[in-house]
């Protein structure tokens, strides 16, 4: 069992965040002592990990709670989250290339062509569609 302070440190989050997750029902500690100390078990840590993955994928906390409250296959969910995170990484790589081109052209005093100027932004729609698909997939489970 882990205390709220230990979990906060392990998960690189804050005690305040964990208290908020408890308050909204997203992460209920396995035990609460007579002195009102929250104690978290392995299942709680797994749920927190999945919550943090969804949070990184820009899912709202209410939606994360709904998804995790269902009986879902942990491995399948992790595979889906990995796929979405990989897509996000690729999108950021493309945006970094666009920034680098913009910096280079600014230094050289050359105008960036319009198509290159907005390269990488077109994937925002694809990203939102992938999130929607992930959400629908999980709702079916």
Backbone as JSON, one array per atom type, in Angstrom:
{
  "sequence": "XXXXXXXXXXXXXXXXXXXXXXXXXXXXXXXXXXXXXXXXXXXXXXXXXXXXXXXXXXXXXXXXXXXXXXXXXXXXXXXXXXXXXXXXXXXXXXXXXXXXXXXXXXXXXXXXXXXXXXXXXXXXXXXXXXXXXXXXXXXXX",
  "N": [[0.84, -1.19, 0.0], [0.4, 2.26, -0.68], [0.99, 5.59, 0.39], [-0.7, 8.75, -0.08], [1.21, 10.72, -0.53], [3.41, 9.21, -1.35], [2.42, 8.09, -3.72], [1.94, 10.39, -5.22], [4.56, 11.28, -5.58], [5.68, 9.08, -6.97], [4.13, 9.1, -9.33], [4.7, 11.53, -10.38], [3.07, 13.74, -9.89], [0.79, 15.82, -8.05], [-0.16, 15.95, -4.57], [-2.47, 17.39, -4.21], [-3.68, 17.08, -6.72], [-4.23, 14.31, -6.67], [-6.02, 14.25, -4.53], [-8.07, 15.71, -5.68], [-8.79, 13.98, -7.79], [-9.79, 11.91, -6.23], [-11.97, 13.2, -5.05], [-13.66, 13.65, -7.28], [-14.22, 11.1, -7.95], [-12.61, 9.7, -9.67], [-10.26, 8.39, -8.89], [-10.31, 6.31, -6.41], [-9.01, 5.59, -3.31], [-7.78, 2.4, -2.23], [-7.92, 1.86, 0.48], [-8.88, 3.72, 3.39], [-7.56, 5.05, 6.22], [-8.33, 5.07, 9.79], [-7.48, 7.51, 10.61], [-7.97, 9.01, 8.42], [-6.11, 8.79, 6.34], [-5.19, 8.26, 3.01], [-4.76, 5.24, 1.28], [-3.21, 3.55, -1.3], [-3.49, 0.84, -3.59], [-2.15, -1.68, -5.87], [-3.97, -1.9, -8.06], [-5.12, 0.62, -7.96], [-2.93, 2.19, -8.66], [-2.53, 1.32, -11.28], [-4.89, 2.25, -12.44], [-4.53, 4.98, -12.07], [-2.28, 5.36, -13.7], [-3.41, 4.82, -16.25], [-5.27, 6.87, -16.31], [-3.58, 9.1, -16.37], [-2.32, 8.7, -18.83], [-4.54, 9.07, -20.56], [-5.08, 11.7, -19.9], [-2.81, 12.98, -20.91], [-3.43, 12.63, -23.53], [-5.31, 14.49, -23.93], [-7.92, 14.0, -23.04], [-10.93, 14.84, -21.36], [-11.38, 14.95, -17.78], [-13.87, 13.97, -16.84], [-14.64, 12.31, -18.93], [-12.55, 10.48, -18.91], [-13.02, 9.23, -16.47], [-15.52, 8.01, -17.02], [-14.71, 6.2, -19.02], [-12.86, 4.57, -17.64], [-14.43, 3.52, -15.66], [-15.84, 1.53, -16.82], [-15.78, -1.99, -17.49], [-12.92, -2.82, -18.88], [-10.49, -4.11, -21.18], [-7.34, -4.07, -20.04], [-4.83, -4.37, -21.38], [-5.52, -4.06, -24.11], [-6.49, -1.45, -24.03], [-4.16, -0.07, -23.27], [-2.59, -0.55, -25.54], [-4.06, 0.86, -27.47], [-3.81, 3.45, -26.39], [-1.06, 3.78, -26.61], [-0.76, 3.81, -29.39], [-2.15, 6.2, -30.02], [-0.55, 8.05, -28.65], [1.84, 7.74, -30.08], [1.02, 8.77, -32.54], [0.63, 11.4, -31.77], [3.25, 12.15, -31.13], [4.43, 12.01, -33.69], [3.02, 14.04, -34.93], [3.95, 16.27, -33.48], [6.65, 16.17, -34.19], [6.48, 16.86, -36.89], [5.5, 19.46, -36.64], [7.68, 20.64, -35.35], [9.57, 20.51, -37.4], [8.41, 22.37, -39.13], [8.61, 24.7, -37.58], [11.42, 24.88, -37.43], [12.02, 25.32, -40.16], [10.77, 27.78, -40.46], [12.3, 29.37, -38.7], [14.83, 29.19, -39.92], [14.3, 30.39, -42.42], [13.56, 32.95, -41.52], [15.96, 33.87, -40.43], [17.46, 33.99, -42.74], [16.12, 35.85, -44.14], [14.18, 35.18, -45.95], [11.04, 34.57, -47.43], [8.78, 32.16, -46.25], [7.22, 29.58, -48.05], [3.69, 29.41, -48.44], [2.43, 26.89, -48.14], [4.38, 25.36, -46.8], [4.57, 26.86, -44.51], [2.36, 26.19, -42.98], [2.59, 23.51, -42.58], [1.99, 20.47, -40.97], [-0.03, 21.35, -39.35], [-2.32, 20.43, -40.52], [-2.69, 17.94, -39.55], [-4.04, 18.13, -37.2], [-6.83, 17.83, -37.45], [-6.89, 15.14, -38.17], [-5.82, 14.08, -35.83], [-7.8, 14.74, -33.93], [-9.86, 13.21, -34.98], [-8.81, 10.63, -34.63], [-8.77, 10.51, -31.82], [-11.5, 10.6, -31.35], [-12.29, 8.2, -32.56], [-10.93, 6.39, -30.89], [-12.23, 6.82, -28.49], [-14.84, 5.99, -29.15], [-14.33, 3.31, -29.7], [-13.58, 2.36, -27.16], [-15.93, 2.78, -25.76], [-17.54, 0.82, -26.78], [-16.61, -1.46, -25.62]],
  "CA": [[0.0, 0.0, 0.0], [1.15, 3.5, -0.81], [0.32, 6.79, 0.87], [-0.95, 9.75, -1.11], [2.48, 11.39, -0.82], [4.24, 8.29, -2.13], [1.83, 7.98, -5.06], [2.2, 11.66, -5.9], [5.97, 11.28, -5.97], [5.86, 8.04, -8.0], [3.42, 9.47, -10.56], [5.12, 12.89, -10.78], [1.91, 14.61, -9.81], [0.71, 16.46, -6.73], [-1.14, 15.45, -3.61], [-3.7, 18.12, -4.51], [-4.29, 16.41, -7.88], [-4.78, 13.03, -6.22], [-7.2, 14.56, -3.72], [-9.12, 16.1, -6.64], [-9.24, 12.74, -8.44], [-10.62, 11.2, -5.25], [-13.2, 13.97, -4.88], [-14.53, 13.47, -8.44], [-14.47, 9.68, -8.13], [-11.72, 9.12, -10.68], [-9.3, 7.5, -8.23], [-10.7, 6.07, -5.02], [-8.0, 4.74, -2.67], [-8.22, 1.07, -1.78], [-8.24, 1.97, 1.9], [-8.72, 4.98, 4.1], [-7.35, 4.69, 7.62], [-9.16, 5.78, 10.77], [-6.97, 8.89, 10.66], [-8.31, 9.57, 7.1], [-5.02, 8.69, 5.37], [-5.53, 7.48, 1.82], [-3.78, 4.21, 0.96], [-3.46, 3.07, -2.65], [-2.96, -0.46, -3.95], [-1.67, -1.87, -7.25], [-5.05, -1.57, -9.01], [-5.24, 2.08, -7.95], [-1.8, 2.73, -9.43], [-2.81, 1.04, -12.69], [-5.94, 3.18, -12.86], [-3.91, 6.3, -12.15], [-1.45, 5.37, -14.91], [-4.26, 4.96, -17.43], [-5.83, 8.22, -16.24], [-2.55, 10.05, -16.8], [-2.18, 8.55, -20.29], [-5.67, 9.75, -21.18], [-4.91, 13.14, -19.68], [-1.82, 13.41, -21.91], [-4.1, 12.6, -24.83], [-6.28, 15.59, -23.9], [-9.27, 13.58, -22.68], [-11.4, 15.5, -20.15], [-11.43, 14.06, -16.62], [-15.17, 13.29, -16.79], [-14.61, 11.25, -19.93], [-11.61, 9.46, -18.41], [-13.73, 8.48, -15.43], [-16.5, 7.15, -17.69], [-14.0, 5.12, -19.7], [-12.24, 3.65, -16.69], [-15.46, 2.88, -14.83], [-16.3, 0.35, -17.55], [-14.87, -3.14, -17.48], [-12.2, -2.8, -20.15], [-9.27, -4.9, -21.23], [-6.22, -3.16, -19.78], [-3.81, -4.47, -22.43], [-6.07, -3.44, -25.32], [-6.52, 0.0, -23.8], [-2.78, 0.43, -23.32], [-2.17, -0.58, -26.95], [-4.72, 1.99, -28.12], [-3.19, 4.68, -25.89], [0.28, 3.84, -27.21], [-0.95, 4.22, -30.78], [-2.49, 7.62, -30.04], [0.64, 8.81, -28.24], [2.77, 7.72, -31.22], [0.5, 9.74, -33.51], [0.89, 12.74, -31.22], [4.69, 12.38, -31.3], [4.67, 12.29, -35.11], [2.48, 15.38, -35.2], [4.88, 17.25, -32.91], [7.86, 16.16, -35.03], [6.16, 17.63, -38.09], [5.42, 20.87, -36.24], [9.05, 21.09, -35.08], [10.18, 20.76, -38.72], [7.85, 23.63, -39.62], [9.25, 25.77, -36.79], [12.82, 24.99, -37.88], [12.01, 25.97, -41.48], [10.42, 29.19, -40.24], [13.47, 30.01, -38.09], [15.86, 29.28, -40.96], [13.91, 31.41, -43.39], [13.59, 34.26, -40.86], [17.38, 34.25, -40.34], [17.96, 34.26, -44.09], [15.31, 36.91, -44.72], [13.43, 34.6, -47.06], [9.66, 34.21, -47.08], [8.44, 30.74, -46.28], [6.04, 29.42, -48.89], [2.48, 29.27, -47.62], [2.18, 25.47, -47.85], [5.35, 24.95, -45.78], [4.29, 27.63, -43.3], [1.31, 25.54, -42.2], [2.79, 22.06, -42.6], [1.85, 19.87, -39.65], [-1.31, 21.73, -38.74], [-3.4, 19.66, -41.11], [-2.86, 16.7, -38.8], [-4.91, 18.37, -36.04], [-8.12, 17.19, -37.72], [-6.65, 13.7, -38.09], [-5.62, 13.78, -34.42], [-9.12, 14.79, -33.29], [-10.61, 12.05, -35.47], [-8.25, 9.45, -33.96], [-9.27, 10.53, -30.44], [-12.92, 10.26, -31.4], [-12.34, 6.76, -32.84], [-10.49, 5.7, -29.67], [-13.31, 6.96, -27.52], [-15.93, 5.12, -29.59], [-13.86, 1.93, -29.53], [-13.62, 2.03, -25.74], [-17.33, 2.76, -25.32], [-18.12, -0.44, -27.23], [-16.12, -2.57, -24.79]],
  "C": [[0.88, 1.25, 0.0], [0.33, 4.66, -0.27], [0.13, 7.76, -0.29], [0.34, 10.47, -1.49], [3.39, 10.5, -1.66], [3.72, 8.16, -3.56], [2.09, 9.25, -5.86], [3.64, 11.7, -6.41], [6.22, 10.27, -7.1], [5.3, 8.47, -9.35], [3.79, 10.85, -11.08], [3.91, 13.82, -10.89], [1.87, 15.21, -8.4], [-0.32, 15.77, -5.86], [-2.49, 16.1, -3.89], [-4.43, 17.47, -5.7], [-4.94, 15.1, -7.47], [-6.03, 13.23, -5.36], [-8.37, 14.94, -4.64], [-9.67, 14.86, -7.35], [-10.13, 11.93, -7.51], [-11.98, 11.89, -5.14], [-14.18, 13.74, -6.04], [-14.79, 12.0, -8.75], [-13.61, 9.0, -9.18], [-10.76, 8.11, -10.08], [-9.65, 7.39, -6.75], [-9.66, 5.15, -4.39], [-8.59, 3.43, -2.17], [-8.64, 1.09, -0.31], [-8.11, 3.41, 2.36], [-8.63, 4.61, 5.57], [-8.3, 5.46, 8.53], [-8.75, 7.24, 10.88], [-7.18, 9.61, 9.32], [-7.14, 9.62, 6.12], [-5.47, 7.8, 4.22], [-4.39, 6.49, 1.55], [-4.17, 3.58, -0.37], [-2.79, 1.73, -2.89], [-2.55, -0.5, -5.42], [-2.73, -1.48, -8.28], [-5.26, -0.05, -9.09], [-4.14, 2.71, -8.79], [-2.0, 2.49, -10.92], [-3.87, 1.99, -13.23], [-5.38, 4.59, -12.99], [-3.05, 6.4, -13.41], [-2.32, 5.58, -16.15], [-4.91, 6.35, -17.46], [-4.83, 9.24, -16.77], [-2.27, 9.94, -18.29], [-3.31, 9.28, -21.0], [-5.55, 11.26, -21.04], [-3.9, 13.7, -20.68], [-2.41, 13.45, -23.31], [-5.24, 13.61, -24.91], [-7.73, 15.15, -23.67], [-9.69, 14.36, -21.43], [-11.55, 14.49, -19.0], [-12.76, 13.31, -16.52], [-15.2, 12.11, -17.75], [-13.68, 10.12, -19.5], [-12.31, 8.6, -17.37], [-14.73, 7.52, -16.05], [-15.82, 5.95, -18.34], [-13.46, 4.09, -18.71], [-13.24, 2.96, -15.77], [-16.05, 1.65, -15.52], [-15.3, -0.78, -17.34], [-14.19, -3.18, -18.84], [-10.95, -3.66, -20.03], [-8.08, -3.95, -21.12], [-5.19, -3.18, -20.91], [-4.29, -3.8, -23.72], [-6.08, -1.92, -25.2], [-5.13, 0.6, -23.88], [-2.25, 0.46, -24.75], [-2.78, 0.6, -27.7], [-4.1, 3.33, -27.68], [-1.8, 4.86, -26.49], [0.19, 4.34, -28.65], [-1.26, 5.72, -30.87], [-1.31, 8.5, -29.63], [1.68, 8.85, -29.36], [2.32, 8.7, -32.3], [0.79, 11.17, -33.05], [2.36, 13.1, -31.38], [5.0, 12.75, -32.75], [4.16, 13.68, -35.48], [3.42, 16.45, -34.68], [6.18, 17.3, -33.71], [7.64, 17.0, -36.28], [6.08, 19.12, -37.77], [6.8, 21.44, -35.93], [9.79, 21.35, -36.39], [9.7, 22.1, -39.28], [8.47, 24.82, -38.88], [10.68, 25.97, -37.25], [12.92, 25.66, -39.24], [11.71, 27.45, -41.34], [11.59, 29.97, -39.65], [14.55, 30.23, -39.14], [15.53, 30.38, -41.96], [13.92, 32.82, -42.79], [15.03, 34.76, -40.77], [17.92, 34.68, -41.7], [17.17, 35.38, -44.77], [14.5, 36.45, -45.92], [12.02, 34.26, -46.58], [9.47, 32.71, -47.21], [7.21, 30.59, -47.17], [4.86, 29.02, -48.0], [2.23, 27.81, -47.23], [3.1, 24.99, -46.73], [5.05, 25.63, -44.45], [3.29, 26.92, -42.38], [1.42, 24.01, -42.2], [2.74, 21.52, -41.16], [0.53, 20.21, -38.99], [-2.48, 20.94, -39.3], [-3.66, 18.37, -40.33], [-3.73, 16.89, -37.55], [-6.27, 17.71, -36.24], [-7.99, 15.67, -37.62], [-6.51, 13.27, -36.63], [-6.97, 13.75, -33.69], [-9.97, 13.59, -33.72], [-10.12, 10.76, -34.8], [-8.72, 9.37, -32.51], [-10.74, 10.11, -30.39], [-13.08, 8.75, -31.63], [-11.96, 5.95, -31.61], [-11.6, 5.7, -28.64], [-14.47, 6.03, -27.88], [-15.57, 3.65, -29.4], [-13.99, 1.5, -28.07], [-15.05, 1.96, -25.21], [-18.0, 1.44, -25.69], [-17.71, -1.61, -26.35], [-16.96, -2.76, -23.56]]
}
